[in-house]
Amino acid sequence: MSIIQNNIDEATAAVVHKIGNPVSRMVVLATLESFGIREKDVFNDFGFVTLPDLANHIYHDLKSRDRSALKNESELKNYKKQNGTIPVSGYLWMKARLLLQFYPLGIFHLLPIFLQIVSIILFGYSLWTYLGFNVVQSTAVVLGVMLGLIVSGGYVQVLGRQASFYWHHKEYGKAKIVIDKIIQSGIRGMGVIFIMVAIVNLLFNIYPFYLVLITCSYALLIGVLLLTIAPFHTMRQRWVITLSISVATAVALCLKEYTSIHIYFTHWIGIALAIVIAQVFLKYFYKKYNAYADKMLIKPKKLVVIYKNYRYFFYGVLIYVFVFLDRILAWSADSELTKHFALLYEKNYEIGMDLAILIFFMLAGVLEYAIASFSKFMDVRQKHILFKNKKEFNQNLFNMYKGHIALLFLTAIISTSFIYLVVTQPWGYEANFGEALEWVSIKVCVIGSIGYLFLTWGMLNTLYLFTLDRPKGALTALGYASIVNFVVGYVLCRTVSYEYSVVGMLIGAAVFMMLTLKEVITFFKKLDYNYYAAY
């Protein structure tokens, strides 16, 4: 090979190394000039009259080659990183790292709830509960909290889905519009529903007006709080939620301890403060990410947002209906106790379910880890498994799912052991609340714990389906499960004893788990199709 041809080949290789596939002759010319090649040396070193002639030759040469071979230095590094073989030890380390990262994160995200539990244990008071309430007051307050969760649940679910899509694609202006509009729609929707509740109560005289006013006040404040803190899940700034709830709880507790303000107002001031803090941080993050920047932004169409998310909306409402349905049935079962009201708070039942729901809190870390690892390894596997081996791709991810279920049960066993100790040991429930647990509460706790395990399993299945935008099967399953929950719970609490409404929740949760499991098995059999159809 002549010296001239060797020089041309070296220059061509250098161009590819620096810019990859050239977009024009001028880019090649600029690259050659950046190498320090001078016009007066071109003829002697490369055999061309001018530098543009050399650039033109290299450009045509590269355009005649396979484009996949024209990768610059940065592209080559990314290619090797994405397509290099990952040893088994690498996968194990990745799984361990994800577990260590996301399991504690899932638990940490429930820190505001744990703070409320600690506050109740230490002070008999939290941001929305108080041990000093009588039965009627407890009914109004807890019913308000339930109503706030149910009515806001659908809006929160839609906000999380749609705003996350825009935020993760760095379309911050659209994310801001969606967040603000959904919060406004949620507040208006709750207002309409609470007005309707007041009208129905006025017509049928179900409760005294002041109790309905208290219930709706708690419901509205809790609902607005959930709407205003929901964006921080999307922004991955969940520490703001913990901060706002913690500060609000501390202020409300100080008002309760050091002032004569009524307990209702200390709660309302505290919740309102949490809302204000969340709104301040929301505006701060809007500015930080320049969400106000694009004045000519094309706004997301309302009908399109509704069409894409209406199933998520109904799921968000129905999941809370399912969770609270057994309590409502238990509260309304004793006709002698509730003859003056439609339903009344039942302390022993509520204590049992509150202890049982600790199972769900402990399992939250598994949900966080499972979805994070599924998303991560789904992306990794599709880069390392050939399309013709799609069954291997599907089976690998299904095996991972089975591992997540095993982790779920392991965590449930540990959580159950902890609850058992809380119930039976001297340092447990009796030491902190000054009274022993009634047998009714223990029975409800045991049955409810199993029910929450099944419910968590069903929710894990649902999260898999939601990951690739397959909500229909999950919503249908939850609908059937809610019907079973109501029918079984109603029959048992009316014919046996009020606490057996928890059996309805258990069987309903088992139905939810089995129906979503069926959907997930079908989902994994066609995972390759679902994966590519989702993007």
MIKE-613460 format. One record per residue (C-alpha): residue in one letter; x, z, y. Coordinates in pm, whole numbers, padded with zeros to 5 digits, always signed. Each point is the difference from the previous one (the first is absolute). Last residue first. Layout:
% residues N
AXZY...
END
This chain:
% residues 535
Y-04362+02358+00232A-00266+00161-00221A-00039-00304-00227Y+00368+00022-00097Y-00028+00357-00124N-00346-00040-00155Y+00120-00301-00204D+00312+00178-00127L-00205+00317-00062K-00247-00179-00226K+00030+00236-00298F+00079+00278+00246F-00334-00035+00181T-00195-00013-00326I+00158+00332-00099V-00063+00131+00353E-00369-00091-00009K-00048+00180-00332L+00185+00299+00143T-00232-00014+00303L-00301+00029-00231M+00160+00279-00204M+00112+00206+00301F-00333-00030+00180V-00185+00096-00318A+00226+00304-00042A-00060+00093+00365G-00377-00021-00056I+00031+00216-00312L+00193+00268+00191M-00216-00019+00315G-00315+00035-00211V+00162+00294-00178V+00050+00159+00343S-00381+00010+00035Y+00029+00260-00273E+00044+00274+00262Y-00374-00005+00080S-00109+00107-00347V-00165-00162-00304T-00300-00220+00089R+00042-00066+00373C+00382+00002+00012L+00012-00208-00319V-00248-00271+00104Y+00138-00039+00352G+00364-00011-00113V-00067-00262-00267V-00203-00224+00234F+00220+00046+00309N+00341-00045-00161V-00128-00291-00210I-00122-00175+00317S+00331+00074+00173A+00196-00141-00296Y-00204-00322+00009G+00080-00048+00370L+00365+00096-00048A+00038-00265-00270T-00159-00264+00222L+00234+00090+00287A+00306-00013-00227G-00100-00337-00145K-00051-00155+00345P+00320+00134+00161R+00251-00263-00124D+00230-00041+00302L+00338-00003-00178T+00087+00362+00079F-00370+00094-00008L-00013-00053-00377Y+00301+00226-00055L-00149+00254+00240T-00324-00003-00201N+00180+00084-00322L+00162+00295+00177M-00344+00101+00129G-00134-00007-00356W+00287+00219-00119T-00066+00236+00291L-00368+00020-00094F+00088+00071-00362L+00231+00284+00106Y-00262+00120+00250G-00257+00028-00280I+00238+00201-00216S+00055+00237+00291G-00376+00019+00067I-00070+00121-00354V+00259+00276+00025C-00081+00096+00361V-00377+00006-00062K+00050+00239-00291I+00235+00219+00201S-00244+00010+00293V-00291+00095-00227W+00210+00275-00161E+00036+00158+00345L+00347+00018+00148A+00126+00347+00083E-00010+00130+00356G+00246+00082+00278F+00061-00359+00112N+00380-00022-00032A+00062+00241-00287E-00309-00119-00191Y+00095-00367+00022G+00356+00031-00128W+00256+00281+00015P-00175+00187-00282Q+00012-00308-00225T-00307-00163-00156V-00144-00254+00245V+00320-00096+00181L+00186-00010-00333Y-00257-00237-00147I+00024-00215+00313F+00377-00031-00051S-00039-00089-00367T-00255-00264+00094S+00245-00150+00249I+00275-00023-00264I-00238-00162-00249A-00131-00238+00270T+00357-00101+00091L+00066-00095-00361F-00332-00184-00016L+00078-00208+00309L+00355-00067-00121A-00145-00145-00322I-00239-00211+00209H+00295-00128+00204G+00183-00096-00318K-00305-00196-00114Y+00007-00188+00333M+00368-00085-00054N-00090-00147-00339F-00263-00209+00179L+00269-00128+00239N+00222-00113-00285Q-00296-00151-00185N-00105-00219+00293F+00350-00133+00061E+00056-00059-00373K-00328-00189-00014K+00117-00207+00299N+00302-00130-00192K-00053-00361+00113F+00028+00126+00358L+00353+00125-00065I+00064+00372+00032H+00259+00128+00247K-00166-00060+00338Q-00350+00089-00125R+00142+00321-00143V+00141+00124+00331D-00322-00057+00197M-00214+00169-00265F+00269+00267-00020K-00042+00104+00363S-00380-00019+00015F-00035+00197-00324S+00264+00252+00111A-00181+00072+00328I-00341+00009-00171A+00113+00248-00264Y+00199+00221+00239E-00290+00058+00240L-00250+00055-00280V+00239+00240-00177G+00047+00196+00321A-00376+00045+00033L-00013+00169-00341M+00065+00347+00144F-00279-00045+00254F-00239-00122-00269I+00064+00303-00218L-00053+00225+00303I-00353-00141-00009A-00079+00242-00282L+00061+00307+00216D-00237-00131+00268M-00251-00091-00271G-00007+00356-00137I-00023+00154+00346E-00291-00231+00090Y-00195+00099-00310N+00044+00369+00070K-00097-00035+00366E-00317-00206-00029Y-00080-00147+00346L-00372-00054+00047L-00229-00297-00062A-00334-00137+00118F-00068+00322+00188H-00260+00280-00006K-00049-00021-00378T+00377-00025-00050L+00068+00320-00188E-00321-00015-00205S+00040-00374-00063D+00350+00044-00141A+00126-00356-00059S+00063-00109+00362W+00357+00126+00036A+00092-00122-00348L-00131-00352+00070I+00183-00015+00334R+00319+00118-00168D-00030-00262-00274L-00036-00277+00259F+00305+00097+00207V+00269-00205-00177F-00230-00294-00078V-00127-00025+00357Y+00364+00014+00113I+00092-00295-00223L-00317-00183+00111V+00087-00020+00369G+00353-00137-00045Y-00120-00233-00278F-00270-00135+00229F+00256-00083+00267Y+00248-00147-00249R-00274-00236-00119Y-00072-00101+00361N+00364-00085+00067K+00053-00375+00003Y-00352-00084+00117I+00007+00264+00275V+00339-00116+00132V-00119-00362-00003L-00321+00094+00180K+00195+00182+00273K+00242-00282+00068P+00355+00125+00058K+00092-00039+00369I+00219-00290+00107L+00262+00165+00222M+00042-00141+00351K+00106+00338+00148D+00271+00050-00261A+00201+00307+00102Y-00242+00290-00054A+00113+00058-00361N+00357+00017+00125Y+00118+00201-00302K+00096+00308+00202K-00298-00042+00232Y-00253+00004-00283F+00200+00283-00159Y-00045+00214+00311K-00371-00081+00024L-00046+00125-00358F+00208+00309+00077V-00236+00096+00283Q-00305-00077-00216A+00124+00225-00282I+00060+00287+00244V-00350-00044+00147I-00163+00000-00344A+00189+00314-00105L-00114+00168+00323A-00363-00092-00076I+00037+00156-00346G+00134+00323+00153I-00263+00016+00274W-00278-00058-00255H+00132+00264-00237T+00044+00261+00274F-00347-00096+00122Y-00166+00067-00335I+00189+00329-00035H-00149+00132+00325I+00249+00067+00281S+00089+00369+00030T+00371-00069+00037Y+00321+00111-00169E-00050-00062-00372K-00242-00294+00003L+00164-00172+00293C+00341+00050-00161L-00132-00150-00326A-00136-00303+00186V+00337-00053+00169A+00192+00029-00328T-00242-00232-00182A+00023-00260+00278V+00380+00010-00005S+00008-00041-00379I-00264-00275-00009S+00179-00203+00270L+00344+00044-00155T-00108-00079-00356I-00178-00314+00114V+00297-00104+00216W+00224+00036-00305R-00199-00286-00146Q+00195-00258+00199R-00020-00279-00254M-00179-00216+00260T-00295-00059-00234H-00016+00366-00101F+00027+00083+00371P-00307-00215+00068A-00223+00248-00197I+00061+00291+00240T-00259-00114+00256L-00267-00091-00257L+00036+00325-00193L-00026+00202+00322V-00308-00198+00109G-00171+00082-00331I+00095+00367+00015L-00132+00025+00359L-00324-00183-00080A-00067+00198-00317Y+00073+00335+00164S-00239-00079+00285C-00258-00146-00240T-00007+00320-00206I-00018+00226+00306L-00287-00204+00150V-00182-00004-00334L+00033+00379-00016Y-00129+00036+00358F-00304-00214-00081P-00120+00224-00282Y+00021-00182-00335I-00231-00228-00199N-00273-00029+00264F-00129-00335-00134L-00027-00196+00326L+00271+00187+00190N+00237-00018-00298V-00056-00377-00022I+00068-00034+00375A+00318+00211-00018V+00131-00200-00297M-00076-00326+00188I+00197+00128+00301F+00283+00089-00238I-00002-00351-00146V+00007-00169+00341G+00288+00217+00123M+00195-00060-00319G-00031-00375+00047R+00104+00020+00365I+00306+00209-00089G+00090-00235-00283S-00044-00310+00213Q+00234+00147+00264I+00260+00095-00261I-00038-00344-00161K+00045-00177+00333D+00307+00201+00099I+00175-00048-00335V-00085-00372-00020I+00117-00071+00355K+00320+00198-00051A+00076-00184-00325K-00056-00331+00178G+00255+00093+00266Y+00243+00133-00259E+00025-00324-00195K+00311+00129-00174H-00113-00130-00340H-00009+00361-00119W-00220+00090+00297Y-00241-00290-00049F-00073+00072-00366S+00009+00375+00052A-00270-00031+00270Q-00231-00177-00245R+00033+00230-00302G+00039+00339+00166L-00268-00067+00257V-00237-00114-00274Q+00052+00322-00198V-00034+00218+00310Y-00325-00172+00097G-00144+00054-00349G+00095+00367-00011S-00136+00088+00345V-00356+00067-00118I+00103+00178-00320L+00276+00215+00150G-00212+00108+00298L-00297+00077-00226M+00213+00221-00223V+00146+00187+00299G-00350+00048+00145L-00134+00125-00333V+00288+00248-00006V-00092+00125+00348A-00379+00019-00037T+00009+00152-00349S+00267+00251+00098Q-00218+00112+00292V-00299+00046-00229V+00202+00192-00261N+00172+00231+00250F+00326-00099+00165G+00284+00254-00009L+00215-00207-00236Y+00051-00262+00272T+00042-00378-00040W+00076-00303+00222L+00348+00055+00147S+00072+00292-00229Y-00101+00366-00032G+00027+00286-00250F+00332+00082+00166L+00264-00017-00273I-00188-00176-00282I-00205-00222+00233S+00310-00097+00199V+00187-00083-00320I-00287-00224-00114Q-00013-00171+00341L+00374-00057-00010F-00039-00150-00348I-00246-00250+00145P+00239-00096+00282L+00281-00031-00260L-00191-00266-00193H+00244-00269+00116F+00281+00220-00129I-00134-00026-00356G+00005-00380+00013L+00344+00007+00161P+00129+00235-00271Y-00103-00264-00259F+00120-00291+00216Q+00374+00052+00044L+00106+00179-00319L-00221-00230-00205L+00130-00311+00177R+00360+00108-00060A-00070+00071-00366K-00165-00340-00044M+00292-00175+00170W+00249+00192-00215L-00185-00102-00313Y-00012-00361+00112G+00374+00000+00071S+00075+00165-00335V-00186-00287-00167P+00231-00248+00171I-00115-00208+00300T+00095-00363-00031G+00066-00171+00331N-00283-00204+00144Q-00096+00190+00312K+00344+00129+00098K+00171-00325-00093Y-00248-00196+00212N+00033+00240+00291K+00378-00029-00003L-00018-00379-00028E-00240-00020+00292S+00236+00200+00219E+00299-00219-00085N-00185-00329+00048K-00201-00171-00268L-00006-00374-00066A-00031-00015-00378S-00380+00028+00009R-00006-00300+00236D+00130-00234-00268R+00236-00244+00170S-00063-00317+00204K-00066+00203+00315L+00344+00153-00034D+00177-00337+00001H-00210-00127+00288Y+00098+00303+00212I+00366-00020-00101H+00023-00365+00108N-00182+00063+00331A+00230+00294+00079L+00305-00217-00067D-00136-00273+00231P-00083+00265+00263L+00368+00110-00014T+00122-00350+00085V+00202-00280-00163F-00025+00133-00355G+00289+00019-00249F-00026+00377-00056D+00334+00152+00108N+00159-00285+00199F-00325-00134+00146V-00154+00341+00076D+00307+00150+00171K-00072-00127+00354E-00362+00123-00014R+00104+00355-00086I-00111+00207-00299G-00013+00366+00113F-00243+00113-00273S-00266+00054+00268E+00028-00372+00079L-00089-00078-00361T-00304+00230+00024A-00116-00164+00323L+00025-00345-00163V-00194+00118-00308V-00274+00145+00222M-00006-00324+00200R-00051-00205-00318S-00323+00188-00069V-00168+00273-00213P+00309+00076-00207N-00049+00157-00349G+00240+00293-00011I+00132+00101+00341K+00337+00170-00059H+00083-00062-00366V-00151-00347+00018V+00219-00090+00298A+00309+00141-00171A-00071-00205-00312T-00027-00315+00212A+00327+00079+00181E+00175+00055-00334D-00137-00324-00141I+00107-00194+00312N+00351+00150-00014N+00030-00094-00370Q-00107-00354+00082I+00270-00026+00269I+00269+00147-00228S-00075-00261-00262M-00135+00098-00344
END
